[in-house]
Amino acid sequence: MSNDYNDKSWTDRTNWIVTVIALALVAILSIGLLCALFIRPQEEEEDTVPKDGAIISETAENSISLMSAKIMPVAYAANGVSALADTAYTLTATVEPDYEGEKTFDWSVKFQSDSSSWANGKKVTDYVTVTPTSDGANTATVECKQAFGEKIIVTCTSRDYAGLSATCTVDYAQRITGMDVTLEGSRTGNKEIPAGEEVTINFTYYGGTSSYNVYTVRATATYSDVYTLAESATCKVSFLTSAGANDSHTYFNNHGSGGSMGSYSATYVDEVENAIGKTFSFDNHMFEPYNFRHESGSFVSGEMTKTTTYYKDLSGEELAERYLMTDKDTVLWRIAASVEGKYSTYTREDSYLMYSWPAAGDYANLSLSEGSLIF
């Protein structure tokens, strides 16, 4: 009897524990499902927000008010918008004050100036269309098919009340198509830094006070040709030392041989957050403002001792010995270029600034014999 009771009690406890675990798993799965339903779609929608294309701006209202809402690309199909559309909006018309009777509307679209140099001879519906959701509906879809260079006017008029209408202006924002990054050399000529390429500059040691290989960083944005709203963008060019994801290039930063028994040896250089307008000297003067340095250290008596050598303090022979043996063909910086505009942006981080070291004899000692000069 006692054994039966104990067995039953143990079974009851086991069933209770299993039930609690099952309920906990259901709760966890429910929370995960809710996150999937309510959190992920919001993130995906933010990623698809267009930053350029057609823009509905000023409106003129005569007892009819117009409200616009941008349609996200993920909702194009549900709103009858072509998947190839540049931009799309929903317009909603409201009669104010609230007149009695039927409220039906007509929608139309036209160039602001049909005779302008850009619009002359063009068909407005090749660029922007307005389609009511049904005949006489107070809602309509405005679809931009391609870039246009003359403002377009969308008009909504009441069928029921003469003289009631509203218009809105549709503009097309100039797009940023790319950017040009250039090292302007005062003596050596300009060096272009195209996207996705490696640019190599020769390093030369000069013992004097003047710098010979001086470059100034310049950057300009490139823009689309067809628009009604001009873009004005700000360029930025940064020189980064750390490698990007899946980047096999070697850098001064953390480049070098690791030691053993708690010692290390590495070469470093500072990053340049924004290099536009800054000058870079690709000779011994390059080492002064960007802290090119070599660090080494080891544990002695339980403490790390570190030695730092700044390259600006080295002679041409010392530089040649160090770089020809250790850091040849090392990337100086990974170039991160970006353009931030009012209507669009452009970024790239796939270009590299490298250097080439001449032979050691070209660095340090230069001698001329009188016998080699003939006049």
C-alpha positions in Angstrom: 0.0 0.0 0.0 2.8 2.4 0.9 4.7 1.5 -2.2 1.7 2.1 -4.4 1.2 5.5 -2.7 4.8 6.5 -3.2 4.8 5.4 -6.8 1.6 7.4 -7.5 3.1 10.4 -5.7 6.3 10.2 -7.7 4.2 9.9 -10.9 2.2 12.9 -10.0 5.3 15.0 -9.4 6.8 13.8 -12.6 3.7 14.7 -14.6 3.6 18.1 -12.9 7.2 18.8 -13.8 6.7 17.8 -17.4 3.6 20.0 -17.6 5.5 23.0 -16.3 8.4 22.4 -18.8 5.9 22.1 -21.7 4.1 25.3 -20.7 7.5 27.1 -20.5 8.4 25.9 -24.0 5.1 27.0 -25.3 5.6 30.5 -23.8 9.1 30.8 -25.3 7.9 29.7 -28.7 5.0 32.2 -28.5 7.4 35.0 -27.6 9.6 34.1 -30.5 6.6 34.0 -32.9 5.5 37.5 -31.7 9.0 38.8 -32.2 9.1 37.4 -35.7 5.7 38.9 -36.5 6.2 42.4 -35.1 9.9 43.1 -34.9 11.3 41.7 -38.1 8.9 43.3 -40.6 9.7 46.7 -39.1 13.4 46.2 -39.6 12.9 45.1 -43.1 10.7 48.1 -43.9 13.4 50.5 -42.6 16.0 48.8 -44.8 13.8 49.4 -47.9 13.0 53.1 -47.3 14.0 54.8 -50.6 16.2 57.9 -50.1 15.9 59.4 -53.6 13.5 59.6 -56.6 10.2 61.4 -56.9 9.2 63.7 -54.0 5.8 65.2 -53.5 6.3 68.7 -52.0 4.1 71.8 -52.0 0.4 71.6 -52.4 -2.3 74.2 -53.3 -5.7 73.6 -51.9 -9.1 75.1 -52.8 -11.5 73.5 -50.3 -9.9 70.1 -51.0 -7.0 68.9 -48.9 -4.5 66.3 -50.1 -2.5 64.0 -47.9 0.4 62.0 -49.3 2.0 58.8 -48.0 5.0 57.0 -49.6 4.5 53.4 -50.6 7.4 51.1 -49.7 8.7 48.9 -52.5 7.6 45.8 -50.6 4.0 47.0 -50.9 4.1 47.9 -54.7 2.3 44.7 -55.8 -0.5 45.2 -53.2 -1.1 48.7 -54.5 -0.9 47.9 -58.2 2.4 49.6 -58.7 5.0 48.2 -61.1 7.9 46.4 -59.5 10.1 48.6 -61.8 8.7 51.9 -60.5 11.2 54.4 -59.2 8.9 55.8 -56.4 5.2 55.6 -55.5 2.8 57.5 -53.3 -0.8 57.3 -52.2 -2.8 60.6 -52.3 -6.0 61.0 -50.3 -8.4 63.9 -51.0 -10.8 65.4 -48.4 -13.5 68.0 -49.0 -13.4 70.8 -46.4 -15.8 71.8 -45.0 -17.7 68.5 -45.1 -20.2 69.2 -47.9 -23.3 67.1 -48.2 -24.0 64.8 -51.1 -21.7 62.7 -53.2 -18.0 63.1 -53.0 -16.4 61.9 -56.3 -13.2 63.1 -57.8 -11.2 63.3 -61.0 -7.4 63.0 -61.1 -5.0 64.3 -63.7 -1.3 64.9 -64.2 0.7 67.4 -66.3 4.1 69.1 -66.6 4.2 72.4 -64.8 5.5 73.9 -68.1 4.9 71.9 -71.2 7.0 74.3 -73.2 10.2 74.1 -71.1 13.4 73.0 -72.8 13.2 69.6 -71.1 9.5 68.9 -71.2 8.9 70.1 -74.8 7.8 67.2 -76.9 7.6 64.7 -74.0 4.6 62.8 -72.7 4.1 63.4 -69.0 2.6 59.9 -68.4 5.9 58.4 -69.6 7.3 59.7 -66.3 4.5 60.1 -63.7 1.0 58.6 -63.7 -1.9 59.0 -61.3 -4.4 56.2 -61.0 -7.5 56.4 -58.7 -8.3 53.3 -56.7 -11.7 53.2 -58.4 -13.8 55.5 -60.6 -14.4 58.8 -58.7 -12.4 57.6 -55.6 -10.9 60.1 -53.2 -7.6 58.0 -53.2 -5.1 57.6 -56.0 -1.7 56.1 -56.6 1.0 58.3 -58.0 3.7 56.3 -59.7 7.1 57.6 -60.9 8.4 55.5 -63.8 11.7 57.3 -64.5 13.7 60.5 -63.8 12.2 63.8 -65.1 13.6 67.3 -65.4 10.5 69.4 -65.2 8.2 69.7 -62.2 4.9 67.7 -62.6 1.6 68.8 -61.2 -1.0 66.3 -59.9 -4.6 67.8 -59.8 -7.6 66.5 -58.0 -11.0 68.1 -58.8 -14.5 67.5 -57.3 -17.1 66.2 -59.7 -19.9 67.4 -57.4 -18.9 70.9 -56.4 -17.7 73.3 -59.1 -14.4 75.1 -58.4 -13.2 72.7 -55.7 -9.8 71.4 -56.4 -6.3 70.7 -55.1 -2.9 70.3 -56.6 0.5 69.0 -55.5 3.9 69.3 -57.0 6.0 66.2 -57.8 9.8 66.8 -58.0 12.6 64.5 -58.8 15.7 64.6 -56.6 19.1 64.5 -58.1 20.8 61.2 -57.4 24.4 60.7 -56.2 26.0 58.3 -58.7 29.4 58.0 -57.2 32.5 60.0 -56.1 35.9 60.8 -57.3 38.8 60.6 -54.8 42.1 62.1 -55.9 45.6 62.7 -54.3 46.7 66.0 -55.9 50.4 66.1 -56.1 52.1 69.4 -56.3 55.3 68.0 -57.9 54.5 64.4 -58.9 51.1 64.8 -60.5 47.7 63.6 -59.4 46.8 60.0 -58.3 43.2 58.8 -58.8 41.9 56.3 -56.3 39.1 54.5 -58.2 36.7 52.2 -56.3 37.9 48.7 -55.9 41.5 49.4 -56.9 44.9 49.5 -55.2 46.9 52.7 -55.6 50.7 52.5 -55.1 52.9 55.5 -54.4 56.7 55.5 -54.3 58.4 56.3 -51.1 61.6 58.3 -51.2 63.8 59.4 -48.4 65.0 63.0 -48.3 67.3 64.2 -45.5 66.4 67.9 -45.9 63.6 69.9 -44.5 61.4 70.2 -47.6 59.0 67.4 -48.6 59.0 66.3 -52.2 56.2 63.7 -52.5 53.4 65.9 -51.2 49.7 65.0 -52.0 46.5 66.7 -50.9 43.4 64.6 -50.6 40.4 65.8 -52.7 37.0 64.3 -53.2 34.0 65.3 -55.3 30.6 63.7 -55.7 29.2 62.8 -59.1 25.5 63.4 -59.8 22.7 62.4 -62.2 21.9 64.7 -65.1 18.0 64.6 -64.9 16.3 66.2 -61.9 14.2 69.1 -60.6 15.7 69.3 -57.1 19.5 69.8 -57.0 21.5 67.7 -54.6 24.2 69.2 -52.4 26.3 66.5 -50.8 29.2 66.4 -48.3 32.1 64.1 -49.1 34.2 62.3 -46.6 37.4 60.2 -47.1 38.8 58.2 -44.1 42.0 56.2 -44.1 41.5 53.1 -41.9 44.2 50.7 -40.6 42.1 47.7 -39.7 41.2 45.2 -42.3 37.6 44.7 -43.3 35.7 41.4 -43.3 37.3 38.7 -45.4 40.2 41.1 -46.1 43.5 39.4 -46.8 45.5 42.6 -47.0 48.3 43.3 -44.5 48.5 46.7 -42.7 51.0 48.6 -40.7 48.5 48.4 -37.8 49.3 45.1 -36.0 51.6 44.1 -38.8 54.8 42.3 -37.6 56.0 39.2 -36.0 54.6 37.9 -32.7 57.2 36.7 -30.2 57.2 34.0 -27.6 57.4 33.7 -23.9 55.2 36.8 -23.4 56.9 39.1 -25.9 55.5 40.9 -28.9 56.6 43.1 -31.9 54.3 45.1 -34.1 54.1 48.1 -36.4 51.5 50.8 -36.0 50.1 53.9 -37.7 47.3 56.2 -36.7 44.0 56.2 -38.6 42.8 59.4 -40.3 39.2 60.0 -39.6 38.6 62.5 -42.4 41.5 63.1 -44.8 39.9 65.6 -47.3 42.2 68.7 -47.5 44.9 67.0 -45.5 48.4 66.6 -47.0 50.4 63.4 -47.0 54.2 63.3 -47.6 55.4 60.0 -49.1 58.9 60.5 -47.9 60.4 60.8 -44.4 58.0 63.6 -43.5 55.1 61.2 -43.8 56.1 59.7 -40.4 55.7 62.9 -38.4 51.9 63.6 -38.2 50.5 60.1 -38.3 52.8 58.4 -35.7 54.3 55.6 -37.7 56.0 53.6 -35.0 57.4 50.1 -34.1 56.6 48.7 -30.6 58.1 45.7 -28.9 57.9 44.4 -25.4 58.4 41.4 -23.1 57.7 40.4 -19.6 60.5 41.0 -17.2 60.1 40.3 -13.4 56.3 40.0 -13.9 55.9 43.3 -15.7 55.7 44.2 -19.3 58.4 46.5 -20.6 57.7 48.3 -23.9 60.0 50.0 -26.3 58.6 52.4 -29.0 60.6 53.6 -32.0 59.2 56.4 -34.1 60.1 56.3 -37.7 60.5 60.0 -37.9 63.7 59.6 -35.8 65.2 57.0 -38.1 67.8 57.7 -40.8 67.4 56.7 -44.4 69.6 53.6 -44.0 67.6 52.5 -40.9 64.3 53.0 -42.8 65.6 51.0 -45.7 66.8 48.2 -43.6 63.5 48.0 -41.7 61.1 48.2 -44.6 63.0 46.3 -47.2 63.3 43.4 -44.7 60.0 43.6 -42.8 57.2 45.8 -44.3 57.6 45.7 -48.0 54.3 45.8 -49.9 52.3 46.6 -46.8 49.1 48.5 -47.2 49.2 51.9 -45.6 45.4 52.4 -45.3 42.1 51.1 -46.4 40.1 53.9 -47.9 36.5 54.5 -46.8 34.8 57.1 -49.0 31.3 58.3 -48.5 28.9 61.0 -49.7 26.0 62.2 -47.6 23.3 64.2 -49.4 19.9 65.5 -48.6 18.2 62.9 -50.8 20.7 60.1 -51.2 24.0 58.6 -50.1 27.0 56.8 -51.5 29.7 54.8 -49.7 32.6 52.5 -50.6 35.4 50.9 -48.5 37.1 48.7 -51.1 40.1 50.9 -52.2 43.6 50.6 -50.8 46.5 53.0 -50.5 49.9 51.2 -50.8 53.5 52.2 -51.1 56.6 51.0 -52.9 60.1 51.1 -51.4 63.1 51.8 -53.7 66.4 50.0 -53.3 68.4 50.8 -50.2 71.0 52.7 -52.2 68.4 55.2 -53.3 67.6 56.2 -49.8 70.5 57.4 -47.9 73.9 58.1 -49.5 74.1 60.0 -52.8 77.6 60.8 -54.2 78.7 62.3 -57.5 82.2 62.0 -58.9 83.5 65.0 -60.8 84.4 62.8 -63.7 80.7 62.1 -64.4 79.9 65.8 -65.2 80.6 67.0 -68.7 79.7 70.4 -70.0 
